[in-house]
Amino acid sequence: MAGTDKRKQSLYFPEEMLKEIQEEANRQDRSLSWVVQQAWKIARDRIKSFPAVNDVTGDERTDPREERP
């Protein structure tokens, strides 16, 4: 198995969602990180099927956050 990359990243969740994740982590006696990682593994194929911003708008800009002229 490849080495584990333990980079830290800040993620921001709505308060109620974070509370639910924390409750589930406590129920399973797991960390918040573990619960979020498992959720990503389960949901990633579904999330990858969502259209990209440029797919929906037809916008050709490389960065959708750029302001329009």
PEGI-V193805 format. One record per residue. N is the residue number from 1. PHI is phi in radians with two decimals (* if undefined). PSI is psi in degrees with one decimal (999 if undefined). Layout:
# PEGI-V193805
n = {N;N}
phi = {PHI;PHI}
psi = {PSI;PSI}
This chain:
# PEGI-V193805
n = {1;2;3;4;5;6;7;8;9;10;11;12;13;14;15;16;17;18;19;20;21;22;23;24;25;26;27;28;29;30;31;32;33;34;35;36;37;38;39;40;41;42;43;44;45;46;47;48;49;50;51;52;53;54;55;56;57;58;59;60;61;62;63;64;65;66;67;68;69}
phi = {*;-1.14;-1.09;-1.52;-1.52;-1.89;-1.10;-1.68;-2.51;-1.51;-2.16;-2.05;-2.12;-1.02;-0.93;-1.14;-1.13;-1.07;-1.07;-1.10;-1.12;-1.09;-1.08;-1.18;-1.07;-1.12;-1.04;-1.58;0.94;-2.21;-1.48;-0.99;-1.02;-1.08;-1.10;-1.14;-1.09;-1.17;-1.08;-1.11;-1.04;-1.29;-1.65;-1.05;-1.11;-1.15;-1.14;-1.15;-1.41;-1.19;-1.20;-1.31;-0.95;-1.17;-1.19;-1.41;-1.59;1.29;-1.29;-1.66;-1.11;-1.34;-2.15;-1.13;-1.47;-1.11;-1.34;-1.34;-1.17}
psi = {141.9;155.3;152.6;127.2;116.9;37.9;146.0;143.6;135.7;132.2;144.2;126.0;149.2;147.7;-45.7;-39.3;-43.5;-39.9;-44.1;-42.9;-42.6;-42.7;-41.0;-39.7;-42.9;-42.7;-39.7;-0.1;47.9;169.7;160.2;-43.8;-44.4;-44.2;-45.1;-39.9;-41.5;-39.6;-41.6;-44.2;-37.5;-39.6;-11.3;-40.2;-39.9;-43.8;-39.4;-19.6;-12.1;142.7;148.6;161.1;-45.4;-27.2;-34.1;-43.3;-19.5;11.1;132.9;0.5;149.3;-29.1;108.9;-10.5;-10.3;144.5;146.5;144.1;999}
